[in-house]
Amino acid sequence: MEELLDGKNRLYLRLAATATAVFPRMREFVELLHAAGHPMAVASGSSRAASEPRSRRRRP
């Protein structure tokens, strides 16, 4: 069972890192908030491993 869950998690992390998109104009909104000095946090139902790589990506 542990092996099956590990495999599922690996596949999910790969999918989360390559096939998810930021909501339209959300990156611009967050950058405006940041530039104005507003404190921010990330809330997600995903694990940190799934959330963090996407949140650290820069604008193409």
C-alpha positions as CSV (number, residue, x, y, z in Angstrom):
1,M,0.0,0.0,0.0
2,E,2.8,2.4,0.9
3,E,4.4,1.8,-2.5
4,L,1.1,2.6,-4.3
5,L,0.7,5.9,-2.3
6,D,4.3,6.8,-3.1
7,G,3.8,6.3,-6.8
8,K,0.6,8.3,-6.7
9,N,2.3,11.2,-4.9
10,R,5.2,11.2,-7.4
11,L,2.8,11.4,-10.3
12,Y,0.7,14.1,-8.6
13,L,3.8,16.2,-7.9
14,R,4.9,15.9,-11.5
15,L,1.5,16.9,-12.8
16,A,1.2,19.8,-10.3
17,A,4.6,21.1,-11.3
18,T,4.0,21.0,-15.1
19,A,0.3,21.2,-15.8
20,T,-1.2,23.8,-13.5
21,A,-1.8,27.4,-14.3
22,V,-2.1,30.6,-12.3
23,F,-5.5,32.1,-12.4
24,P,-5.7,34.9,-15.1
25,R,-4.3,38.2,-13.8
26,M,-3.6,36.7,-10.4
27,R,0.2,37.0,-10.7
28,E,-0.2,40.7,-11.6
29,F,-2.5,41.2,-8.6
30,V,-0.1,39.5,-6.2
31,E,2.8,41.5,-7.5
32,L,0.9,44.7,-7.0
33,L,0.1,43.7,-3.4
34,H,3.7,42.9,-2.8
35,A,5.0,46.1,-4.3
36,A,2.6,48.0,-2.0
37,G,4.0,46.2,1.0
38,H,1.0,44.1,2.0
39,P,1.9,41.0,3.9
40,M,0.9,37.8,2.1
41,A,0.6,34.0,2.8
42,V,-0.3,31.0,0.7
43,A,-3.2,28.8,1.6
44,S,-3.7,25.6,-0.2
45,G,-5.3,22.2,0.2
46,S,-2.2,20.7,-1.4
47,S,0.9,19.6,0.3
48,R,3.8,22.1,0.6
49,A,5.7,19.9,-1.9
50,A,2.9,20.5,-4.5
51,S,2.4,24.2,-3.7
52,E,5.9,25.5,-3.3
53,P,7.5,24.9,-6.7
54,R,4.6,26.6,-8.5
55,S,4.6,29.6,-6.2
56,R,8.3,30.2,-6.7
57,R,8.2,30.2,-10.5
58,R,8.9,33.5,-12.2
59,R,7.1,35.2,-15.0
60,P,8.0,33.7,-18.4
